[in-house]
Amino acid sequence: MKILFTGGGTGGHILPIVAIAREIRKISGSKDVEFFYLGPQDDFGTMFLSQEGIKVSKVLAGKLRRYGGVKAILQNIVDLFFFVPFGIMQAFWKLFVLAPDVIVSKGGYGALPATIAGWLLRIPIFLHESDSVAGLANRIGATFALKLFTSFPRTKNLSLEKAMAIGNPIRKEILAGSKAEAAEIFKLKGGYSTVPSKGDKPVLLVLGGSQGAQRINDMLLLALNDALDVCEIIHQTGEKNFDQVVAEAKVVMKSPKDALYHPRPFLPENELKHAYAVSDFVVSRAGSGIIFEVAALGKPSILIPLPESAQGHQLENAYEYARTGAAIVLEESNLTPHFFLEKLRYLLHNPQELQKMSQAALSFAKPAAAKTLAQYILEYLKS
């Protein structure tokens, strides 16, 4: 049995693929299942997928840039008339030789070559849309798909006739963290091995994400000294920003507050799950993956959408989720240290409000999304 995944190449596409592949392995219990991935060049994705035993092949992929300027227009022409057609031809040949039983697309521009080539070869295609507003690539891909799956109950720009809202696939392992392990890993100062005492400060987890983390970092650094008066902070800075953030934090913080700040360049799965477990509150970008992880864990959150996200999907995601009462949205135009601190202090000093947000998050959550999609794929292949 051969299952081929494809996607746009960002973490938002890759990590759900990992979650789905893990569930297929668990359910099938078969060593005969082979996993493949076909998509654009992406070192991050290649590393994660290879660790899961998914064989990675690369194809050219082009995308449509919606911002102006001569450079963007020229890049669009090259992509449209060279990269896209050549990528489809590459994908056609690779799929013809591989002959997968099914294609599972996580969407994005990087999925189009495999999706179109798969349709030409009459290979069944299942497409999952992560965001609350479908981008152009997924609107095109949806026309070739046998079945659509969505993360949010309402998804703009997609015909929902053949769609099923299942949530965004997340790795189950991310839900199995330990406060005691977190205390060891991050050298936390509170007594988190059992039940926190009255003297313990709540823990704030800040996840900048791979895109736009610098602006969240800059805001947090300006607010850091005051924020440490009310909470202990675990901060994922981003690999490129780590040294600069650490250096600036040392200047900003006053001893002994520096013992309450725990920066990390990146949180791998075995650390992220423990950071989630010990956190009382999460500040993050508004990618679908993060939203559904935070919801499954029942963590109240402040979401800071990335303004440059395609189709403004992070803004749409954030407000769609915030309607449930589980999160507060801070747009970057309002992202001042003073405003952020006001929101943070208010929430951390109102445990009843945090409890309401936590319950709303759990009510929205769909932690079994990966299992649901895996079961659907396997049942189709057996039929």
C-alpha positions as CSV (number, residue, x, y, z in Angstrom):
1,M,0.0,0.0,0.0
2,K,1.5,3.3,-1.1
3,I,0.3,6.6,0.3
4,L,1.8,9.9,-1.1
5,F,1.5,13.2,0.8
6,T,2.0,16.6,-0.8
7,G,1.9,20.1,0.6
8,G,3.2,23.6,0.4
9,G,6.4,23.1,2.4
10,T,5.8,25.1,5.6
11,G,5.5,23.6,9.1
12,G,1.8,24.2,8.8
13,H,1.7,21.6,6.1
14,I,4.4,19.2,7.3
15,L,3.4,18.6,10.9
16,P,-0.2,17.5,10.1
17,I,1.3,15.1,7.6
18,V,3.4,13.6,10.3
19,A,0.3,13.3,12.6
20,I,-1.7,11.6,9.8
21,A,1.1,9.1,9.0
22,R,1.5,8.2,12.6
23,E,-2.2,7.4,12.9
24,I,-2.2,5.4,9.8
25,R,0.6,3.3,11.1
26,K,-1.2,2.8,14.5
27,I,-4.5,1.9,12.9
28,S,-3.2,-0.4,10.1
29,G,-0.6,-2.1,12.2
30,S,0.9,-3.1,8.9
31,K,4.5,-3.0,7.8
32,D,3.3,-3.0,4.2
33,V,2.3,0.7,4.2
34,E,4.8,2.9,2.5
35,F,4.8,6.7,2.8
36,F,6.1,9.2,0.3
37,Y,6.1,13.0,0.0
38,L,6.3,15.0,-3.1
39,G,6.7,18.8,-2.8
40,P,9.0,21.8,-3.2
41,Q,12.5,22.2,-1.7
42,D,12.2,22.5,2.1
43,D,15.0,21.5,4.5
44,F,12.7,21.8,7.5
45,G,10.1,19.5,6.0
46,T,12.7,17.0,4.7
47,M,14.2,16.7,8.2
48,F,10.8,16.1,9.9
49,L,9.5,13.7,7.2
50,S,12.6,11.7,7.0
51,Q,12.6,11.1,10.7
52,E,9.1,9.6,10.3
53,G,10.3,7.2,7.6
54,I,8.6,9.1,4.8
55,K,10.5,9.1,1.6
56,V,10.9,12.7,0.2
57,S,11.0,13.7,-3.5
58,K,11.2,17.3,-4.7
59,V,9.5,19.0,-7.6
60,L,9.5,22.6,-8.8
61,A,6.6,24.7,-7.7
62,G,5.5,28.2,-8.5
63,K,3.3,30.6,-6.6
64,L,1.3,33.7,-7.4
65,R,2.6,36.8,-5.6
66,R,-0.2,39.3,-4.9
67,Y,2.0,42.2,-4.0
68,G,3.0,44.8,-6.6
69,G,6.3,45.7,-8.1
70,V,8.2,44.8,-11.3
71,K,10.2,42.1,-9.5
72,A,7.0,40.3,-8.3
73,I,5.5,40.5,-11.8
74,L,8.6,39.0,-13.4
75,Q,8.7,36.3,-10.7
76,N,5.0,35.5,-11.4
77,I,5.7,35.2,-15.1
78,V,8.6,32.8,-14.6
79,D,6.7,30.7,-12.1
80,L,3.5,30.6,-14.2
81,F,5.2,29.7,-17.5
82,F,8.1,27.7,-16.4
83,F,8.1,26.4,-12.8
84,V,4.4,25.3,-12.7
85,P,4.3,23.5,-16.0
86,F,7.7,21.9,-15.5
87,G,6.8,20.9,-11.9
88,I,3.6,19.2,-13.2
89,M,5.7,17.3,-15.7
90,Q,8.1,16.2,-13.0
91,A,5.3,15.2,-10.7
92,F,3.6,13.3,-13.5
93,W,6.7,11.2,-14.2
94,K,7.4,10.5,-10.5
95,L,3.8,9.5,-9.8
96,F,3.7,7.3,-13.0
97,V,6.8,5.4,-11.8
98,L,5.7,5.3,-8.1
99,A,2.0,4.5,-8.7
100,P,0.7,5.4,-5.3
101,D,-2.7,4.1,-4.3
102,V,-3.8,7.5,-3.0
103,I,-2.6,11.1,-2.7
104,V,-3.2,13.1,0.5
105,S,-2.8,16.8,-0.1
106,K,-2.3,19.4,2.7
107,G,-2.7,22.1,0.1
108,G,-0.6,25.2,-0.6
109,Y,1.1,26.1,-3.9
110,G,3.6,23.3,-3.4
111,A,0.9,20.7,-3.7
112,L,-0.4,21.7,-7.1
113,P,2.1,19.8,-9.3
114,A,1.3,16.5,-7.5
115,T,-2.4,17.2,-7.3
116,I,-2.8,18.1,-11.0
117,A,-0.5,15.2,-12.1
118,G,-2.4,12.8,-9.8
119,W,-5.7,13.8,-11.4
120,L,-4.3,13.3,-14.9
121,L,-3.2,9.8,-13.8
122,R,-6.6,9.1,-12.1
123,I,-5.1,8.7,-8.7
124,P,-7.7,9.4,-5.9
125,I,-6.9,12.7,-4.1
126,F,-7.9,13.7,-0.6
127,L,-7.3,17.4,0.3
128,H,-7.2,18.9,3.7
129,E,-7.6,22.7,4.2
130,S,-6.0,24.0,7.4
131,D,-7.3,27.5,7.4
132,S,-10.6,29.2,7.8
133,V,-10.2,30.8,4.4
134,A,-9.0,28.7,1.4
135,G,-6.2,30.1,-0.7
136,L,-6.0,30.0,-4.5
137,A,-4.0,26.8,-4.7
138,N,-6.5,24.9,-2.6
139,R,-9.4,26.3,-4.5
140,I,-7.8,24.9,-7.6
141,G,-6.8,21.6,-5.9
142,A,-10.3,21.1,-4.6
143,T,-11.7,20.7,-8.1
144,F,-9.5,17.6,-8.5
145,A,-10.1,16.1,-5.1
146,L,-12.3,13.2,-4.4
147,K,-13.0,14.4,-0.8
148,L,-12.3,17.6,1.1
149,F,-11.6,17.9,4.8
150,T,-11.5,21.3,6.7
151,S,-10.2,22.4,10.0
152,F,-12.8,25.1,10.8
153,P,-16.5,24.6,10.8
154,R,-16.8,27.5,8.4
155,T,-14.3,27.7,5.6
156,K,-14.5,30.6,3.1
157,N,-13.8,30.1,-0.7
158,L,-14.5,26.4,-0.7
159,S,-17.6,24.5,-1.8
160,L,-18.6,22.5,1.2
161,E,-20.7,20.0,-0.7
162,K,-18.0,17.3,-0.6
163,A,-16.3,18.7,2.6
164,M,-16.1,17.4,6.1
165,A,-15.0,19.5,9.1
166,I,-12.7,17.4,11.2
167,G,-10.3,19.9,12.7
168,N,-6.6,20.2,11.9
169,P,-4.5,17.0,12.4
170,I,-2.2,17.4,15.4
171,R,0.4,15.0,16.8
172,K,-1.1,13.2,19.8
173,E,2.3,13.0,21.4
174,I,2.1,16.8,21.9
175,L,-0.7,16.3,24.4
176,A,1.3,14.1,26.7
177,G,3.6,16.6,28.4
178,S,4.6,16.7,32.1
179,K,4.9,19.6,34.4
180,A,7.7,17.9,36.3
181,E,9.7,17.3,33.1
182,A,9.2,20.9,32.2
183,A,10.6,22.0,35.5
184,E,13.7,20.0,34.8
185,I,14.2,21.0,31.2
186,F,13.6,24.7,31.5
187,K,14.9,25.1,35.1
188,L,11.6,26.6,36.2
189,K,11.6,28.4,39.6
190,G,8.1,27.4,40.7
191,G,7.2,24.1,42.3
192,Y,5.7,22.4,39.3
193,S,6.4,18.8,40.2
194,T,3.1,18.5,42.0
195,V,0.4,21.2,42.5
196,P,1.7,24.8,42.2
197,S,1.8,26.6,45.5
198,K,0.5,30.1,46.1
199,G,4.0,31.5,45.6
200,D,4.4,30.1,42.1
201,K,4.0,32.5,39.3
202,P,1.9,31.4,36.3
203,V,3.9,30.3,33.2
204,L,3.6,32.1,29.9
205,L,4.6,30.3,26.7
206,V,5.5,32.6,23.8
207,L,5.7,30.9,20.4
208,G,6.8,33.4,17.7
209,G,6.8,30.9,14.9
210,S,9.1,30.7,11.9
211,Q,7.6,33.7,10.1
212,G,7.5,37.1,11.7
213,A,8.9,36.0,15.1
214,Q,11.2,39.0,15.2
215,R,8.3,41.5,15.8
216,I,6.9,39.4,18.6
217,N,10.4,39.2,20.1
218,D,10.9,42.9,19.8
219,M,7.6,43.6,21.6
220,L,8.3,41.1,24.3
221,L,11.7,42.4,25.0
222,L,10.3,45.9,25.6
223,A,7.7,44.5,28.0
224,L,9.9,41.7,29.5
225,N,11.1,43.3,32.7
226,D,7.5,44.2,33.7
227,A,6.0,40.9,32.4
228,L,8.3,39.0,34.7
229,D,6.6,40.7,37.7
230,V,3.5,38.6,36.9
231,C,4.7,35.4,35.2
232,E,7.6,33.1,34.4
233,I,8.2,33.0,30.6
234,I,9.3,30.2,28.2
235,H,10.1,31.9,24.9
236,Q,10.7,30.2,21.5
237,T,12.6,32.9,19.7
238,G,13.3,31.3,16.3
239,E,16.7,30.0,15.4
240,K,17.9,33.1,13.6
241,N,16.9,35.5,16.4
242,F,18.1,33.5,19.4
243,D,21.5,35.1,20.0
244,Q,20.2,38.6,19.5
245,V,17.2,38.1,21.8
246,V,19.3,36.6,24.6
247,A,21.8,39.5,24.4
248,E,19.1,42.1,24.5
249,A,17.2,40.3,27.3
250,K,20.3,40.4,29.5
251,V,20.3,44.2,29.1
252,V,16.6,44.6,29.7
253,M,16.1,42.3,32.7
254,K,17.0,43.3,36.3
255,S,18.3,40.6,38.6
256,P,16.9,38.3,40.0
257,K,14.1,38.4,37.3
258,D,16.5,36.9,34.8
259,A,16.0,33.5,36.5
260,L,12.3,33.6,35.4
261,Y,13.0,33.9,31.7
262,H,13.8,30.8,29.6
263,P,14.5,31.5,25.9
264,R,14.9,28.6,23.4
265,P,15.7,28.9,19.7
266,F,13.3,26.1,18.8
267,L,11.2,23.7,20.8
268,P,11.4,20.2,19.3
269,E,8.4,17.9,20.0
270,N,9.9,16.3,23.2
271,E,10.3,19.8,24.7
272,L,7.3,21.5,23.3
273,K,4.9,19.0,24.8
274,H,6.3,19.7,28.3
275,A,6.3,23.5,27.7
276,Y,2.6,23.2,26.8
277,A,1.9,21.1,29.9
278,V,3.3,23.6,32.3
279,S,2.1,26.8,30.7
280,D,-0.9,28.6,32.0
281,F,-1.2,30.9,29.0
282,V,0.1,30.9,25.4
283,V,1.0,33.8,23.2
284,S,1.4,32.8,19.5
285,R,0.9,33.5,15.9
286,A,-2.4,32.3,14.5
287,G,-1.5,29.4,12.2
288,S,-4.1,26.6,12.2
289,G,-1.6,24.1,13.7
290,I,-0.9,26.1,16.8
291,I,-4.5,27.0,17.3
292,F,-5.6,23.4,17.3
293,E,-2.8,22.3,19.6
294,V,-3.6,25.0,22.1
295,A,-7.3,24.2,21.9
296,A,-6.7,20.5,22.5
297,L,-4.7,21.3,25.6
298,G,-7.3,23.8,26.8
299,K,-4.8,26.7,27.0
300,P,-6.1,30.3,27.0
301,S,-4.2,32.3,24.5
302,I,-3.4,35.7,22.9
303,L,-3.1,35.3,19.1
304,I,-1.0,37.7,17.1
305,P,-1.8,37.1,13.4
306,L,1.0,37.4,10.9
307,P,-0.2,40.3,8.6
308,E,1.7,39.0,5.6
309,S,0.1,35.5,5.7
310,A,-1.4,34.5,2.3
311,Q,-5.1,35.6,1.9
312,G,-4.9,37.1,5.4
313,H,-5.6,33.6,6.6
314,Q,-4.0,34.0,10.0
315,L,-6.2,37.0,10.7
316,E,-9.3,35.0,9.7
317,N,-8.1,32.0,11.8
318,A,-7.6,34.1,14.8
319,Y,-11.0,35.8,14.8
320,E,-12.8,32.6,13.9
321,Y,-11.2,30.9,16.9
322,A,-11.7,34.0,19.2
323,R,-15.5,33.9,18.5
324,T,-15.6,30.9,20.8
325,G,-14.2,32.9,23.7
326,A,-11.0,30.8,23.9
327,A,-8.6,33.5,22.8
328,I,-7.9,37.2,22.5
329,V,-6.7,38.7,19.2
330,L,-4.0,41.4,19.1
331,E,-3.3,42.7,15.6
332,E,0.2,44.0,15.0
333,S,-1.1,47.5,14.6
334,N,-2.1,47.4,18.3
335,L,0.9,45.4,19.5
336,T,2.4,47.8,21.9
337,P,4.2,46.7,25.1
338,H,1.8,48.7,27.2
339,F,-1.3,47.2,25.6
340,F,0.1,43.7,25.7
341,L,1.0,44.1,29.4
342,E,-2.5,45.4,30.2
343,K,-4.1,42.3,28.6
344,L,-1.6,39.9,30.3
345,R,-2.1,41.4,33.8
346,Y,-5.9,41.4,33.4
347,L,-6.1,37.8,32.4
348,L,-3.5,36.5,34.9
349,H,-5.3,38.3,37.7
350,N,-8.7,36.9,36.7
351,P,-8.5,33.1,37.1
352,Q,-12.3,32.8,36.4
353,E,-11.8,34.4,33.0
354,L,-8.9,32.1,32.2
355,Q,-11.1,29.1,33.2
356,K,-13.8,30.2,30.9
357,M,-11.3,30.6,28.0
358,S,-9.9,27.1,28.8
359,Q,-13.3,25.5,28.7
360,A,-14.1,27.3,25.4
361,A,-10.8,26.0,23.9
362,L,-11.6,22.4,24.9
363,S,-15.1,22.7,23.5
364,F,-13.6,23.9,20.1
365,A,-10.9,21.3,20.0
366,K,-10.8,18.3,17.7
367,P,-7.8,16.2,18.9
368,A,-8.9,13.2,16.9
369,A,-8.6,14.9,13.5
370,A,-5.5,12.9,12.4
371,K,-7.2,9.6,13.4
372,T,-10.4,10.5,11.6
373,L,-8.6,11.3,8.4
374,A,-6.4,8.2,8.7
375,Q,-9.4,6.0,9.2
376,Y,-11.2,7.6,6.2
377,I,-8.1,6.9,4.0
378,L,-7.7,3.3,5.1
379,E,-11.4,2.5,4.7
380,Y,-11.3,3.9,1.2
381,L,-8.3,1.8,0.3
382,K,-9.9,-1.3,1.7
383,S,-13.1,-0.7,-0.3
